[in-house]
Amino acid sequence: MNQEQTMNDILNIVEFLKERMVTRDEFQQTLLETKTEIMTHVDGFVVLHQKLDTELVALRAKYDRLEGFVKQLARHANIPLEF
C-alpha cells in the first residue's frame, strides 16, 4: 500500500467516526433515558412482587380457614386427624 492510499484510508476512517460520534449532551440524554427505562422496569418488578406477596397472604388465610373447618368437622364427627 502506498502512502497516499494509507492517508486516504485514515481520512475515510476519521470521517466515518466524525459522522457517527455523539455529543456530550446526546450521550447524557441517552444515559438519562436508559436510567429511566431501567427504573421503570424495576418499579414494575417491585409492583409484581408486592402483588405476589398479597396473593400469598390471601391464599394462606384461605388455607388456614379451610383447615380450621376440617378440624372442627373432625372434632364434631369424632374422627382423629393425622398430620
N, C-alpha and C positions, 0 to 999 in steps of 0.2 A: 504494500500500500504506500502510496507516495504521501508527502507531507500535506499537499493541498487537499487530498481526499480525507486525510485524518482530521484536518481543520474543519472541513465541511461536515463530517460526521459529528464532531464535537459541537459545532454550532447548531446542527439539527437536534441534538440531544438537549442542549441548553434551551432552545426554542420550545421543544416539546415540554420540558419541565416548567418553563415560564408560563405557558398557556394553561397548564393544569394545576398550578400551585394555588393554594388558598391564602387569603389574607388572615391576619391575626383575628380580626373581627369575625370573619366567616368561620374560622376554627372554633372560636369561643362560642358562637351561636350554635354550631353543630354539637359541641360538647354540652351546652345547656339543654338542647333538645334531647340528647341522649340521656342525660341525667333525669330529665323529666319523664321520659319514656320508662326508664328503669324504675323510678319511684312509683309510677302508675301501676306497673306490673307487681311491684312489691305490695302496694296497697291492696290490689286485687287479691293477692295471695293471702294477706292478713285477713281480709273480709271473709274469704272462703274458709280459712282456718277457724274463725270465730263462729261461722255458721255450723261447721262440723262439730265444734265443741257444744254449741247449743243443742244440736240434734242428738249428740251422745247423752247429754244430761236428760233430755226428754225421754229417750229410749230407756235409760237406766231407771228413771222414775216409773215408767210403764212396766218394766220388768219387775221391779220391787213390788209394785201394786199387785200385779198378777200372781207373784209368788206368795204374797200375803193372803190373797183369795184362796189359793190352793191349800195353804197351811190351815186356814180357817175351815175350809170344806173337809180336810182330812181329820181335823180335831172333831168336827161335828159327826163325821161318819166313823170315828174310831179307827182310822186307817193310819198305821205308823208310816212315816216318810223316811227314806234313807237318802242322804245327800252325799 
